[in-house]
Every structure is written in C-alpha cells, then in structure tokens.
Amino acid sequence: MENQCQNGTETLLKVSTLNCIDLSNPDIHQSVSLLKQACLDCGFFYVINHGISQEFMDEVFGQSKSFFELPLNEKMKVLRNEKHRGYTPVLDELLDPDNQVH
C-alpha cells in the first residue's frame, strides 16, 4: 500500500502485482499455488513459456480488436448463449451486487 498526498489530503492507494506463471517451471506445485492465489486475489495473471508464438498472439488480438470495433448491432448477433459463449454487452453482468461499481 502506498500513501499519496493530493491537495493536502492523504489518499491510500492499493498497489498489486500480477503473478507470473512459468509453464517451464518443473515445480508444478509452485505454479498451481501461484495460479490459485492469482485467481483468489484479482483474477488475472501472466503466463510465460507457454509455447504460443508472438505472431499467433498478434493475430488473435487483431481479430479481437476488429470484433470489438464492430457496431453494437453486429456484436449482438453473437450474444452470449446458455453456455456463456458469445458477446456480453458492457455492464450486462452483475457479478457481486454488494461490491460492484459502475
């Protein structure tokens, strides 16, 4: 945690780091532990040494960018189904009603 002053008032900022899961690590228990902790803490993590080429990742991100740049009526044609596959409009999910902020 870090303190910061703005206009004479102290503000507390919570700073977190993302766990890095190395798939080449022979210690599977350590990797599983890091993955579990990341999922419990924030739900995000880095994966390295996964064997996926940078070219393929660039293509996937390019396709994703193209999809999300489509007009809403086009994205709605692939609306999330009962298996939770497909497009979900922004603010359409209510994951934790007690703590959710718009």
Contacts in CASP RR format, 6 or more apart in sequence:
PFRMAT RR
TARGET T0000
AUTHOR 0000-0000-0000
METHOD contacts of the structure
MODEL  1
MENQCQNGTETLLKVSTLNCIDLSNPDIHQSVSLLKQACLDCGFFYVINH
GISQEFMDEVFGQSKSFFELPLNEKMKVLRNEKHRGYTPVLDELLDPDNQ
VH
1 12 0 8 1.000
1 13 0 8 1.000
1 14 0 8 1.000
1 15 0 8 1.000
2 12 0 8 1.000
2 13 0 8 1.000
2 15 0 8 1.000
3 10 0 8 1.000
3 11 0 8 1.000
3 12 0 8 1.000
3 13 0 8 1.000
4 10 0 8 1.000
4 11 0 8 1.000
4 12 0 8 1.000
4 13 0 8 1.000
5 11 0 8 1.000
16 41 0 8 1.000
16 42 0 8 1.000
18 38 0 8 1.000
18 42 0 8 1.000
18 44 0 8 1.000
18 45 0 8 1.000
18 46 0 8 1.000
19 34 0 8 1.000
19 35 0 8 1.000
19 37 0 8 1.000
19 38 0 8 1.000
19 41 0 8 1.000
19 45 0 8 1.000
19 46 0 8 1.000
20 34 0 8 1.000
20 45 0 8 1.000
20 46 0 8 1.000
20 47 0 8 1.000
20 48 0 8 1.000
21 31 0 8 1.000
21 34 0 8 1.000
21 35 0 8 1.000
21 38 0 8 1.000
21 45 0 8 1.000
21 46 0 8 1.000
21 47 0 8 1.000
21 48 0 8 1.000
22 31 0 8 1.000
22 48 0 8 1.000
22 49 0 8 1.000
23 31 0 8 1.000
23 47 0 8 1.000
23 48 0 8 1.000
23 49 0 8 1.000
23 50 0 8 1.000
23 51 0 8 1.000
24 48 0 8 1.000
24 49 0 8 1.000
25 31 0 8 1.000
25 49 0 8 1.000
34 45 0 8 1.000
35 45 0 8 1.000
38 44 0 8 1.000
38 45 0 8 1.000
39 45 0 8 1.000
67 75 0 8 1.000
68 75 0 8 1.000
72 89 0 8 1.000
75 87 0 8 1.000
75 89 0 8 1.000
76 87 0 8 1.000
76 89 0 8 1.000
78 86 0 8 1.000
78 87 0 8 1.000
79 86 0 8 1.000
79 87 0 8 1.000
79 88 0 8 1.000
80 86 0 8 1.000
80 87 0 8 1.000
80 88 0 8 1.000
91 102 0 8 1.000
94 100 0 8 1.000
END
